[in-house]
Amino acid sequence: MRNKVAQVIQSQAFERFIIVVILLNSIDLGLAVQPAVTAQFGFAIEIANNVFTVIYVVELILKLFAWRSSFFKNRWNIFDLCIVAVSLIPASSFFAGARILRILKALLALRALRLVSGIKPLRKVVQAVTLSLPGIGWTGILMLLLYYVYAIVGIHLFRDISPELFGSFPQSFVTLFSLTTLEGWQDTVFPFTEQEPLTWLYFLTFLIIASFILLNLIVGIVVDSINELVRQDPNQAINEQSQIMTLDEQIEVVKKLKELCDVGALTEEEFIVKKKEVLGL
């Protein structure tokens, strides 16, 4: 029975069905915040949301039944479980009539994040961002130091000229951050350069370092992480698959690996390593 359930939930048809459900649920959540739509179809939207909730719960029950403790070895299963659990909070009668209900209903929007776990390319992007967090963190610290130094210089140079932009540390940080985005930078820079032409050196060096070097460095770190994941994909696929396979399926994969070892396609050491990966040892 468990094997049959596992085959169903691992089938492409079931995965596509869940993705379609998540997409429809995301549309439903968007319609639910449109007053003109809810005025006419509010009851239907609420019914649809309840149906989606039931589908999510049934999906999780089936996965827990089929995989049991192996369910928790896959981080994306835990992610789905947390999203569904959090989105169920507004449905609890404990919060009925409370002011916090409006905030809790906003948590329903988290269901759209399940697309991340349902679509493999999106999972890779999230994994790449997670893998690159240490590098991004150090780059962020470098950017904060840059902001700190330029904020001090900016306060000394422009406090009297434009106190609303460089009158204090918070104002200077906000001004420098807006310059980093390059959104309307000329409206900020040109008034200063008209009064003191040499101030363009201050803004030019900041824009080059912050916008063109450090921001692109962050992008490069993420891209490098994605490339690293692509190179590791075969081994990662084995690990993820072993976490959700039933015992019979794991034994079958081990047998195939043994056959490859017998014919010399795998060395004894490679066979032992892959065997442990499949069995989750």
Secondary structure as UniProt FT lines:
FT   HELIX           2..10
FT   HELIX           12..31
FT   TURN            32..33
FT   HELIX           35..67
FT   HELIX           68..73
FT   HELIX           75..88
FT   HELIX           89..91
FT   HELIX           93..95
FT   TURN            96..97
FT   HELIX           100..106
FT   HELIX           107..113
FT   HELIX           114..118
FT   HELIX           120..131
FT   HELIX           133..158
FT   TURN            159..161
FT   HELIX           163..166
FT   HELIX           169..180
FT   TURN            181..182
FT   HELIX           185..195
FT   HELIX           197..199
FT   HELIX           200..207
FT   HELIX           208..214
FT   HELIX           215..244
FT   HELIX           247..262
FT   TURN            263..264
FT   HELIX           268..279
//
